[in-house]
Amino acid sequence: MGISLAKSMDKCAHLPRAALCLASLTLLAGCNAAYRSTPQESQGPDPSPPTSAPPTAGQGGSVTVSPQYVALAPGQKVQFTATESGGGQTEWLVEGVQGGNAGTGTVSGSGNYTAPATVAQSENLTVTVALTGSATQDYATAVVSIIAPATVTCPFELGNPLVARYSLYLPAPGKMAVQFGKTTGYGLTTWQVPTPTADGGETQIYVAGMQGQTPYHMRAQVTLANGATYNDTDHTCTTDAPPATSAVNVTTPSGGTPQPGIEMWNTIQPANDSQVFATDLSGNVIWTYSYSHSSNDYIQGIQLLPNGNLLMVISYLSSITTGLSPSLINEVREIDLAGNTVNSLTVATLNQKLAAENFHDAEGNVYKLGSFHHDVLHLPNGHLVLLGTYQRAFSNLAGTTGATEVIGDVIVDVDQNFNPDWVWNTFDHLDINRRPMNWPDWTHSNGMLYSSDDHNLLLSMRHQNWIIKINFLDGTGSGAVMWRLGEGGDFKLVNRTDPTDWFYAQHGMNYFTPNTTGVFRLGLMDNGNDRMFPPRAVYCKPYSPVSLQCYSTMPVLEMNETSMTATMITHYVPPPSYFSFFGGNAELMANNDMEVNFCATPSGAIVQELSPDGSQVVWQGATPGADQYHAYRMPSLYPGVQW
């Protein structure tokens, strides 16, 4: 015999709320109202999140139900199973109404629930099975999340030719990822993103990694915090034609198995709108970033952040040019995958902050940076470490007459609000009279590394042919130079010839071991200009053509900070035609292969994946006529996702 709504409300009114509404958990409509997520009016692409926590499943007495949590699309069905230990008769209710109705969905006497055919917005409903005649003591309640189909903004609407936006309103907390591919087999996936609030809400993901002018299928995969899972319906988008990028020619020697992932390219010459772009390992363009800029603006140091955005420097490269155009962008920029600027800091703003806080050098000069350049670090504490030019005037230095404007470098640690926290400069810590090349562009630093082991910094200084270690200690360090690596530095070179086999005019250093202090390894691009030969002769001057003395290598050095030795573990020396007088980088990949980028050979960039000992080329990508400042093998365009 059914329970009337009047009797239900009467029983609810006479029982303590904790005993009935919290124990029975939405058994009856009168007790359920406070626990059902309140649907919100649609407000376009970003409707308001739920205003209350979702209901929870519950049970009392002799009745149980399975599953307790389920997520469905409108019109979908689920079979609930109930057990009653006493063998009594049970009845089914949706939102306190026996059998339910068209607005909440219907449930049969055997527990077969059908979701409503349409919903204005995703919502949570309760399905209850109760013992007839003892409903307030013997019952079990399940929670059904009805999830309305996603809204997908395709590339032609979004304004990015290779990126779509996938938006799905979730009525309960959880995480969402999007599968995508050229067929409904998909094959690729984004990372998982959480709902925007602890109660759910509009969850959005940029879908990136698609080739141009190609139809793609995509669907969301949802896992709610209560354990329910859901696959959205399939959606389709066709990408547009990407902007012009460097052509990528890929070769894979027979038998080679490259490290899976994508290749990120950072074009430095010729300048075009797409200075950074990503390809699959066949050379197909799958992502680009275009921006309005002058001919002197270059993207440098692009990297994927833990939040899924990309960080980069946009500025002029450090040089002896002292007058920079006011049209120069000159900023550190964070963008999302669609290319929208999320955050940025200009040199002008940083200079204002440095002056306001009276940050000054050892001579009392308040810091004023000329430009950001080459690199930026994102630290585990959320700070950024910035590299900039810093200029000082000197008179009658050794070997010079009169005044000389010298360009050095400054490092600034800024907090999450871009407030300066710690500042270091080359003039206060290095000998101004050591100037191997390209004076008065004195140091021309081009790369930084952070040690998560001892919290100090490594700085690569191209025009000193040195890598130095700086006492940083997460912004509390003295700034003292702890050691200098390279010709004329503090380490003894083992297994090779000093001075010839040191690195010269280097770029793109990276750690090649998990540990970053004590005994550890560094790999880098040894460009080779300014290389010194016995008895300390230099034949390969800057901008010299390819010759027997002008060649580039990729060394891997094992550093021992106790014995102060640098042992050459691997020394990849390609033919002289690979000579790259600037740019490039080296990295260790997850499969222990090494990647090296010869940025600026006479024919353009040549990027190679090498076997662990450097004896075999496993994969090669070349960009004829185009120089790639850096090139990176990335697992995917999303943190923690391997393609």
C-alpha positions as CSV (number, residue, x, y, z in Angstrom):
1,M,0.0,0.0,0.0
2,G,1.5,3.4,-0.9
3,I,2.4,6.2,1.4
4,S,0.4,9.4,0.8
5,L,2.3,12.7,0.6
6,A,0.2,14.2,3.4
7,K,1.1,11.3,5.7
8,S,4.7,11.6,4.6
9,M,4.9,15.3,5.5
10,D,3.1,14.6,8.8
11,K,5.6,11.9,9.8
12,C,8.4,14.3,8.8
13,A,7.0,17.0,11.0
14,H,6.7,14.8,14.0
15,L,10.2,13.2,13.8
16,P,13.4,14.9,14.8
17,R,15.3,16.3,11.8
18,A,18.4,14.4,12.6
19,A,16.5,11.2,13.1
20,L,14.5,11.5,9.9
21,C,16.0,13.9,7.4
22,L,19.7,13.1,8.1
23,A,19.1,9.4,8.7
24,S,16.6,8.7,5.9
25,L,18.4,11.2,3.6
26,T,15.6,12.4,1.3
27,L,13.2,9.6,1.9
28,L,10.2,12.0,1.7
29,A,9.7,15.2,-0.4
30,G,9.2,17.3,2.8
31,C,12.5,16.3,4.2
32,N,14.4,16.3,0.9
33,A,14.1,19.9,-0.1
34,A,17.1,21.0,1.9
35,Y,19.4,18.4,0.3
36,R,18.6,18.6,-3.3
37,S,21.0,20.8,-5.3
38,T,19.2,23.9,-6.4
39,P,19.3,24.2,-10.2
40,Q,20.5,27.6,-11.5
41,E,19.4,29.6,-14.4
42,S,21.6,29.2,-17.4
43,Q,23.9,32.2,-17.7
44,G,25.6,31.4,-21.0
45,P,29.0,29.7,-21.0
46,D,29.6,30.1,-17.2
47,P,26.5,29.6,-15.1
48,S,26.5,29.9,-11.4
49,P,27.7,26.9,-9.4
50,P,25.2,25.0,-7.1
51,T,24.2,26.9,-4.0
52,S,24.1,23.8,-1.7
53,A,25.9,20.6,-1.3
54,P,24.6,17.5,-3.2
55,P,22.6,15.0,-1.3
56,T,24.2,11.8,0.1
57,A,23.0,8.3,0.0
58,G,21.7,6.8,3.2
59,Q,20.1,3.7,4.7
60,G,18.0,2.8,7.7
61,G,16.7,-0.5,9.1
62,S,16.4,-3.6,7.0
63,V,16.6,-2.2,3.4
64,T,19.7,-1.6,1.2
65,V,20.0,-0.3,-2.4
66,S,22.6,-0.7,-5.1
67,P,24.1,1.3,-6.7
68,Q,24.1,4.1,-4.2
69,Y,25.4,6.7,-6.6
70,V,24.9,7.0,-10.3
71,A,25.3,9.6,-13.0
72,L,23.0,9.6,-16.1
73,A,22.2,11.6,-19.2
74,P,18.6,12.7,-19.7
75,G,16.5,9.8,-20.7
76,Q,19.1,7.2,-19.6
77,K,18.1,4.2,-17.5
78,V,19.6,2.4,-14.5
79,Q,18.4,-0.7,-12.7
80,F,18.5,-0.4,-9.0
81,T,18.6,-3.5,-6.8
82,A,17.0,-3.5,-3.3
83,T,17.3,-6.1,-0.5
84,E,15.0,-6.3,2.5
85,S,16.2,-8.7,5.1
86,G,12.7,-9.5,6.4
87,G,11.3,-10.3,3.0
88,G,8.7,-7.6,3.2
89,Q,7.1,-5.6,0.4
90,T,8.9,-2.5,-0.8
91,E,7.9,0.6,-2.8
92,W,10.0,3.0,-4.9
93,L,9.9,6.8,-4.8
94,V,11.7,9.6,-6.7
95,E,12.1,12.8,-4.7
96,G,9.5,11.5,-2.3
97,V,6.9,10.7,-5.0
98,Q,5.9,7.1,-5.4
99,G,6.9,6.1,-9.0
100,G,8.2,9.6,-9.8
101,N,7.0,11.8,-12.6
102,A,8.1,13.2,-15.9
103,G,10.0,16.1,-14.2
104,T,12.0,13.9,-11.9
105,G,12.1,10.7,-13.8
106,T,10.2,7.5,-13.2
107,V,10.9,4.3,-11.3
108,S,9.1,1.0,-11.7
109,G,8.1,-1.3,-8.9
110,S,11.2,-3.4,-9.7
111,G,13.6,-0.4,-9.3
112,N,14.1,0.4,-13.0
113,Y,14.7,4.2,-13.1
114,T,14.4,6.3,-16.2
115,A,15.8,9.8,-16.0
116,P,13.7,12.8,-17.2
117,A,13.9,13.3,-21.0
118,T,15.2,16.8,-20.6
119,V,16.6,19.0,-17.9
120,A,17.2,22.7,-17.9
121,Q,20.5,22.2,-16.1
122,S,22.3,19.3,-14.5
123,E,20.9,18.4,-11.1
124,N,20.8,15.7,-8.4
125,L,17.7,13.6,-7.6
126,T,17.0,10.9,-5.0
127,V,15.6,7.5,-5.5
128,T,14.3,5.8,-2.4
129,V,13.2,2.2,-1.7
130,A,11.2,1.8,1.5
131,L,9.5,-1.0,3.3
132,T,5.7,-0.7,2.9
133,G,4.2,0.3,6.2
134,S,7.6,1.1,7.8
135,A,9.0,3.7,5.5
136,T,10.6,5.9,8.1
137,Q,12.4,3.1,9.7
138,D,13.3,0.7,6.8
139,Y,14.5,2.5,3.7
140,A,17.5,3.1,1.5
141,T,18.2,6.2,-0.7
142,A,20.3,6.4,-3.8
143,V,21.5,9.7,-5.4
144,V,21.2,10.2,-9.2
145,S,23.1,13.0,-10.9
146,I,21.4,13.9,-14.1
147,I,24.0,15.6,-16.3
148,A,22.9,17.7,-19.3
149,P,24.9,17.4,-22.5
150,A,28.0,19.5,-22.8
151,T,28.4,22.8,-24.7
152,V,31.3,22.5,-27.1
153,T,32.7,25.7,-28.6
154,C,34.5,24.7,-31.8
155,P,37.7,26.4,-33.1
156,F,35.9,28.7,-35.6
157,E,33.8,30.0,-32.7
158,L,36.6,30.1,-30.2
159,G,39.0,32.0,-32.4
160,N,41.8,29.5,-32.1
161,P,42.2,27.3,-35.2
162,L,43.2,24.2,-33.4
163,V,41.5,24.5,-30.0
164,A,38.0,23.8,-28.8
165,R,36.4,24.5,-25.4
166,Y,34.4,21.8,-23.7
167,S,32.0,22.9,-21.0
168,L,29.9,20.5,-18.8
169,Y,27.9,21.5,-15.8
170,L,28.3,19.0,-13.0
171,P,25.8,19.1,-10.1
172,A,28.2,17.5,-7.7
173,P,32.0,17.7,-7.0
174,G,34.3,15.6,-9.2
175,K,36.7,15.7,-12.1
176,M,36.4,15.8,-15.8
177,A,38.7,14.8,-18.7
178,V,37.9,14.9,-22.4
179,Q,38.7,12.1,-24.9
180,F,39.2,13.2,-28.5
181,G,40.4,11.9,-31.8
182,K,39.6,11.5,-35.5
183,T,37.2,8.7,-34.8
184,T,34.9,7.6,-31.9
185,G,37.8,5.4,-30.8
186,Y,39.3,8.8,-29.7
187,G,42.9,7.8,-28.7
188,L,43.9,11.1,-27.0
189,T,42.8,12.6,-23.7
190,T,43.2,15.8,-21.8
191,W,44.1,16.0,-18.2
192,Q,41.5,15.8,-15.4
193,V,40.2,19.2,-14.1
194,P,38.2,19.5,-10.9
195,T,34.8,21.2,-10.6
196,P,35.2,24.9,-9.8
197,T,33.6,24.6,-6.3
198,A,33.2,21.9,-3.7
199,D,29.6,21.5,-4.8
200,G,30.2,21.2,-8.5
201,G,29.6,23.8,-11.2
202,E,30.5,24.5,-14.9
203,T,33.7,22.6,-15.6
204,Q,35.7,23.6,-18.7
205,I,38.6,22.2,-20.6
206,Y,40.4,23.5,-23.6
207,V,40.8,20.6,-26.0
208,A,44.2,21.0,-27.8
209,G,46.4,18.7,-29.8
210,M,44.4,18.5,-33.0
211,Q,45.6,18.8,-36.6
212,G,44.3,21.5,-38.9
213,Q,41.2,21.2,-41.2
214,T,40.2,17.9,-39.7
215,P,37.0,16.7,-38.1
216,Y,37.4,15.5,-34.5
217,H,35.2,13.6,-32.1
218,M,35.3,14.4,-28.4
219,R,33.4,13.4,-25.2
220,A,33.8,14.0,-21.5
221,Q,34.6,11.4,-19.0
222,V,33.5,12.3,-15.5
223,T,34.3,10.8,-12.1
224,L,32.3,12.3,-9.3
225,A,33.6,12.5,-5.8
226,N,30.9,10.0,-4.7
227,G,32.3,7.4,-7.1
228,A,29.7,7.7,-9.9
229,T,31.1,7.8,-13.4
230,Y,29.7,9.3,-16.6
231,N,30.5,9.5,-20.3
232,D,29.0,12.4,-22.1
233,T,27.5,12.0,-25.6
234,D,29.9,12.3,-28.6
235,H,30.4,15.8,-30.0
236,T,32.2,16.8,-33.2
237,C,34.3,19.8,-34.3
238,T,36.3,20.6,-37.4
239,T,39.5,22.5,-36.9
240,D,40.6,25.4,-39.1
241,A,43.8,25.9,-41.0
242,P,46.7,26.8,-38.6
243,P,48.8,29.9,-39.2
244,A,52.1,29.5,-41.0
245,T,54.9,27.8,-39.0
246,S,58.3,26.4,-39.8
247,A,58.1,23.3,-42.0
248,V,59.1,20.2,-40.0
249,N,60.8,17.3,-41.8
250,V,60.9,14.2,-39.7
251,T,62.9,11.0,-40.2
252,T,62.9,8.0,-38.0
253,P,65.8,5.5,-38.7
254,S,64.7,1.9,-39.1
255,G,64.3,0.2,-35.7
256,G,64.2,3.4,-33.7
257,T,61.5,3.8,-31.1
258,P,61.2,7.5,-30.1
259,Q,60.1,8.6,-26.7
260,P,56.3,9.1,-27.1
261,G,54.9,12.6,-26.9
262,I,54.9,15.8,-28.9
263,E,57.6,18.3,-30.0
264,M,57.4,21.9,-28.9
265,W,59.2,24.3,-31.3
266,N,60.4,27.8,-30.5
267,T,61.2,29.6,-33.8
268,I,63.6,32.5,-33.5
269,Q,64.4,33.1,-37.2
270,P,62.7,34.0,-39.4
271,A,60.2,35.9,-37.2
272,N,56.6,35.0,-37.9
273,D,53.4,35.1,-36.0
274,S,53.7,31.5,-34.8
275,Q,57.0,31.6,-32.9
276,V,55.9,28.7,-30.8
277,F,54.1,25.6,-32.1
278,A,53.7,21.9,-31.3
279,T,53.8,18.9,-33.6
280,D,53.2,15.2,-33.3
281,L,56.3,13.1,-33.9
282,S,55.4,12.9,-37.6
283,G,55.8,16.6,-37.9
284,N,52.0,17.5,-38.1
285,V,51.2,20.8,-36.5
286,I,48.8,20.3,-33.5
287,W,49.0,23.6,-31.6
288,T,50.2,27.2,-32.3
289,Y,50.4,30.5,-30.4
290,S,50.1,33.7,-32.4
291,Y,50.3,37.2,-31.0
292,S,50.7,40.8,-32.2
293,H,54.3,41.9,-31.9
294,S,57.1,44.0,-33.4
295,S,60.0,42.5,-35.4
296,N,62.1,42.7,-32.2
297,D,59.9,40.6,-30.0
298,Y,60.9,37.0,-29.5
299,I,59.3,34.2,-27.4
300,Q,61.8,32.5,-25.2
301,G,61.7,30.0,-22.4
302,I,58.3,28.5,-23.1
303,Q,57.2,25.9,-20.5
304,L,54.1,24.1,-19.3
305,L,53.0,25.0,-15.8
306,P,51.4,22.7,-13.2
307,N,48.1,24.6,-13.7
308,G,48.0,23.6,-17.4
309,N,48.9,27.1,-18.7
310,L,52.1,28.0,-20.5
311,L,54.8,30.5,-19.3
312,M,57.1,32.4,-21.6
313,V,59.3,35.5,-21.9
314,I,58.5,37.9,-24.8
315,S,61.3,40.4,-25.4
316,Y,64.4,41.3,-27.3
317,L,67.3,39.0,-26.9
318,S,70.2,40.4,-24.8
319,S,72.7,42.2,-26.9
320,I,74.9,45.3,-27.1
321,T,71.8,47.2,-28.3
322,T,71.2,49.8,-25.5
323,G,68.2,51.6,-26.9
324,L,65.1,49.4,-27.0
325,S,62.0,50.5,-28.9
326,P,59.0,51.5,-26.6
327,S,56.9,49.2,-28.8
328,L,58.8,46.2,-27.4
329,I,56.4,43.9,-25.5
330,N,59.1,43.1,-22.9
331,E,57.1,40.9,-20.5
332,V,56.7,37.6,-18.8
333,R,53.4,36.1,-20.0
334,E,51.2,33.3,-18.9
335,I,48.7,32.0,-21.4
336,D,46.1,29.3,-21.5
337,L,46.0,26.7,-24.3
338,A,43.6,28.9,-26.3
339,G,46.2,31.6,-26.3
340,N,44.5,34.0,-23.9
341,T,46.8,35.9,-21.6
342,V,46.1,34.9,-18.1
343,N,48.8,36.9,-16.3
344,S,51.7,39.1,-17.3
345,L,54.4,41.3,-15.9
346,T,56.2,44.0,-17.8
347,V,59.7,45.2,-17.2
348,A,58.3,48.7,-16.6
349,T,56.0,47.4,-13.8
350,L,58.8,45.4,-12.2
351,N,61.1,48.4,-12.3
352,Q,58.4,50.5,-10.5
353,K,58.1,47.8,-7.8
354,L,61.9,47.6,-7.4
355,A,62.1,51.4,-7.0
356,A,59.2,51.4,-4.5
357,E,61.0,48.8,-2.4
358,N,64.4,50.5,-2.8
359,F,66.1,47.4,-4.2
360,H,69.6,48.5,-5.2
361,D,73.0,47.1,-6.1
362,A,76.2,47.2,-4.0
363,E,77.0,50.7,-5.3
364,G,73.6,52.0,-4.1
365,N,72.1,52.2,-7.6
366,V,68.4,51.4,-7.6
367,Y,67.8,48.5,-10.0
368,K,66.3,49.3,-13.5
369,L,66.2,46.4,-15.8
370,G,66.6,47.0,-19.6
371,S,64.7,43.9,-20.6
372,F,63.7,40.4,-19.7
373,H,65.5,37.8,-21.8
374,H,66.0,34.1,-22.5
375,D,64.5,32.4,-19.5
376,V,62.1,32.3,-16.6
377,L,61.8,29.8,-13.8
378,H,58.6,28.7,-12.0
379,L,59.5,27.6,-8.5
380,P,57.7,25.0,-6.3
381,N,56.6,27.8,-4.0
382,G,54.8,29.6,-6.8
383,H,57.4,32.3,-7.2
384,L,59.0,33.2,-10.5
385,V,62.7,33.8,-11.1
386,L,63.3,36.3,-13.8
387,L,66.4,37.1,-15.9
388,G,67.0,40.6,-17.1
389,T,69.6,42.9,-18.5
390,Y,71.2,45.4,-16.2
391,Q,73.5,48.1,-17.5
392,R,76.4,50.0,-15.7
393,A,78.8,52.6,-16.9
394,F,82.5,52.1,-16.3
395,S,85.5,54.4,-17.0
396,N,89.0,53.4,-18.1
397,L,88.6,49.6,-17.6
398,A,91.7,47.5,-18.4
399,G,92.1,47.5,-22.2
400,T,89.7,50.3,-22.8
401,T,89.7,54.1,-22.7
402,G,87.0,56.4,-21.6
403,A,83.5,55.4,-20.6
404,T,82.0,52.0,-21.5
405,E,78.4,51.0,-21.1
406,V,78.5,47.4,-19.9
407,I,75.5,45.0,-20.1
408,G,75.3,42.5,-17.4
409,D,72.5,40.4,-15.9
410,V,70.2,40.6,-13.0
411,I,68.1,37.9,-11.4
412,V,64.8,38.8,-9.6
413,D,62.7,36.5,-7.5
414,V,59.1,37.6,-7.4
415,D,56.2,36.2,-5.4
416,Q,52.8,35.2,-6.7
417,N,51.7,38.8,-6.9
418,F,54.9,39.8,-8.8
419,N,56.4,41.6,-5.9
420,P,60.2,41.4,-5.8
421,D,61.6,39.3,-3.0
422,W,65.3,38.9,-3.8
423,V,67.6,40.5,-6.4
424,W,71.1,39.5,-7.6
425,N,73.4,41.0,-10.3
426,T,76.6,40.0,-12.1
427,F,78.4,43.2,-11.3
428,D,78.4,42.6,-7.6
429,H,79.8,39.0,-7.9
430,L,82.0,38.6,-10.9
431,D,85.2,40.1,-12.3
432,I,84.4,42.9,-14.8
433,N,87.8,42.3,-16.4
434,R,87.1,38.7,-17.4
435,R,85.5,39.2,-20.8
436,P,86.2,36.3,-23.3
437,M,83.8,37.3,-26.0
438,N,81.4,40.0,-27.4
439,W,82.3,42.7,-25.0
440,P,80.6,44.9,-23.8
441,D,77.7,42.4,-23.8
442,W,79.6,41.1,-20.8
443,T,77.8,38.0,-19.5
444,H,74.8,37.4,-21.8
445,S,73.2,34.8,-19.5
446,N,70.7,32.5,-21.3
447,G,69.5,29.9,-18.9
448,M,68.7,29.1,-15.3
449,L,68.1,25.9,-13.3
450,Y,66.7,25.5,-9.8
451,S,67.9,22.8,-7.5
452,S,65.0,21.2,-5.5
453,D,67.7,19.5,-3.4
454,D,69.6,22.5,-2.0
455,H,67.3,25.4,-3.3
456,N,70.1,27.2,-5.1
457,L,70.4,28.4,-8.7
458,L,72.5,27.6,-11.7
459,L,73.1,30.4,-14.2
460,S,74.5,29.8,-17.7
461,M,76.5,32.7,-19.0
462,R,77.2,32.4,-22.7
463,H,79.8,35.2,-23.0
464,Q,81.8,33.9,-20.0
465,N,81.7,30.3,-21.2
466,W,80.7,29.5,-17.7
467,I,77.9,27.9,-15.6
468,I,77.9,29.3,-12.1
469,K,76.1,28.2,-8.9
470,I,74.5,31.0,-6.9
471,N,73.6,30.8,-3.2
472,F,69.8,31.4,-3.5
473,L,68.1,29.4,-0.8
474,D,64.6,30.2,-2.0
475,G,65.2,34.0,-1.7
476,T,67.1,33.9,1.6
477,G,70.6,33.2,0.2
478,S,73.6,35.5,0.2
479,G,74.0,35.5,-3.6
480,A,77.6,34.3,-3.3
481,V,79.0,32.5,-6.3
482,M,79.5,28.9,-5.0
483,W,81.4,27.7,-8.0
484,R,82.2,28.3,-11.6
485,L,82.0,25.5,-14.2
486,G,83.9,25.7,-17.5
487,E,87.3,26.8,-18.8
488,G,89.2,28.8,-16.2
489,G,86.6,27.8,-13.5
490,D,86.7,25.7,-10.4
491,F,86.3,22.2,-11.7
492,K,88.9,19.8,-13.2
493,L,87.7,18.2,-16.5
494,V,88.0,14.4,-16.4
495,N,88.1,12.1,-19.5
496,R,88.6,14.9,-22.0
497,T,91.1,17.6,-23.1
498,D,91.2,20.9,-21.2
499,P,90.6,23.5,-22.6
500,T,89.2,22.3,-25.9
501,D,86.5,19.9,-24.6
502,W,84.9,22.4,-22.2
503,F,81.7,24.0,-23.5
504,Y,81.8,27.4,-25.2
505,A,79.0,29.9,-25.9
506,Q,76.6,27.3,-24.5
507,H,72.8,27.2,-24.3
508,G,70.0,25.1,-23.0
509,M,71.4,23.3,-20.0
510,N,69.3,20.7,-18.1
511,Y,69.7,18.3,-15.3
512,F,70.3,14.7,-16.5
513,T,69.8,13.1,-13.1
514,P,66.9,13.2,-10.5
515,N,69.3,14.6,-7.9
516,T,70.6,18.1,-8.5
517,T,73.3,18.6,-6.0
518,G,76.4,16.6,-4.7
519,V,77.1,14.2,-7.5
520,F,74.8,15.0,-10.4
521,R,74.8,15.3,-14.2
522,L,74.3,18.2,-16.6
523,G,73.6,18.1,-20.3
524,L,73.8,21.1,-22.6
525,M,74.3,22.5,-26.1
526,D,78.0,23.4,-26.5
527,N,77.7,25.9,-29.4
528,G,81.5,26.0,-29.9
529,N,82.2,29.6,-31.0
530,D,85.1,31.0,-28.9
531,R,86.4,27.5,-28.3
532,M,89.9,27.4,-27.0
533,F,92.6,25.1,-28.3
534,P,96.1,24.4,-26.9
535,P,98.0,26.5,-26.1
536,R,94.9,28.7,-25.3
537,A,94.3,29.8,-28.9
538,V,90.9,30.8,-30.2
539,Y,90.1,30.3,-33.9
540,C,86.3,30.2,-33.9
541,K,85.3,33.8,-33.3
542,P,81.7,34.8,-33.1
543,Y,79.9,34.6,-36.4
544,S,82.7,32.5,-38.0
545,P,81.6,30.0,-40.6
546,V,81.8,26.3,-40.3
547,S,85.3,25.0,-40.1
548,L,87.4,22.3,-38.4
549,Q,87.6,24.6,-35.4
550,C,84.0,25.7,-35.5
551,Y,81.8,22.8,-34.4
552,S,79.1,22.2,-31.9
553,T,78.7,19.2,-29.4
554,M,76.4,17.9,-26.7
555,P,78.3,17.0,-23.6
556,V,76.9,15.3,-20.5
557,L,79.0,16.1,-17.5
558,E,78.9,14.4,-14.1
559,M,79.6,17.0,-11.4
560,N,81.1,16.1,-8.1
561,E,80.8,19.1,-5.7
562,T,83.1,17.5,-3.2
563,S,86.1,16.5,-5.4
564,M,85.3,19.4,-7.7
565,T,85.6,17.2,-10.8
566,A,83.5,17.3,-14.0
567,T,83.6,14.0,-15.7
568,M,82.6,13.7,-19.4
569,I,80.0,10.9,-19.4
570,T,78.8,11.4,-23.0
571,H,80.2,13.7,-25.7
572,Y,78.1,13.7,-28.9
573,V,80.1,15.3,-31.7
574,P,78.2,15.4,-35.0
575,P,79.7,16.5,-38.3
576,P,81.0,20.1,-38.6
577,S,77.9,20.9,-40.8
578,Y,75.9,20.8,-37.5
579,F,77.7,23.9,-36.2
580,S,75.2,26.1,-34.5
581,F,76.7,29.5,-33.4
582,F,73.7,30.3,-31.1
583,G,70.7,28.7,-29.5
584,G,69.9,25.1,-28.8
585,N,69.3,22.9,-25.8
586,A,69.7,19.4,-24.5
587,E,67.4,17.2,-22.3
588,L,67.2,13.7,-20.9
589,M,63.9,12.0,-21.8
590,A,61.8,9.5,-19.8
591,N,63.2,6.5,-21.8
592,N,66.8,7.7,-21.0
593,D,67.3,8.8,-24.6
594,M,68.7,12.3,-25.0
595,E,67.4,15.1,-27.2
596,V,69.7,17.8,-28.6
597,N,68.7,20.8,-30.6
598,F,71.3,22.3,-33.1
599,C,69.4,25.5,-33.4
600,A,71.1,27.4,-36.2
601,T,73.1,25.2,-38.5
602,P,73.7,26.6,-42.0
603,S,70.6,24.7,-43.2
604,G,68.3,25.5,-40.2
605,A,67.6,23.7,-37.0
606,I,68.3,20.0,-36.6
607,V,66.8,18.3,-33.5
608,Q,67.8,14.7,-32.7
609,E,66.8,12.1,-30.3
610,L,69.8,10.0,-29.4
611,S,70.2,6.6,-27.7
612,P,71.4,6.8,-24.1
613,D,75.1,6.5,-25.1
614,G,74.7,8.9,-28.0
615,S,75.6,6.2,-30.6
616,Q,72.3,6.1,-32.5
617,V,69.9,8.7,-33.9
618,V,66.5,7.5,-32.9
619,W,64.4,10.4,-34.3
620,Q,65.2,13.6,-36.2
621,G,63.2,16.7,-36.9
622,A,64.6,19.4,-39.1
623,T,63.2,22.9,-40.0
624,P,65.0,23.9,-43.2
625,G,65.7,27.6,-43.3
626,A,64.3,28.2,-39.8
627,D,66.2,28.4,-36.5
628,Q,64.6,26.9,-33.3
629,Y,65.9,28.6,-30.2
630,H,64.7,25.6,-28.1
631,A,62.9,22.4,-28.9
632,Y,61.4,20.2,-26.3
633,R,59.9,16.7,-26.2
634,M,56.8,17.0,-24.0
635,P,54.5,14.1,-22.9
636,S,51.5,16.1,-24.1
637,L,50.0,19.5,-23.9
638,Y,48.6,18.7,-20.5
639,P,50.4,18.2,-17.1
640,G,50.7,14.5,-16.1
641,V,49.3,13.1,-19.4
642,Q,51.3,10.9,-21.7
643,W,50.3,10.7,-25.4
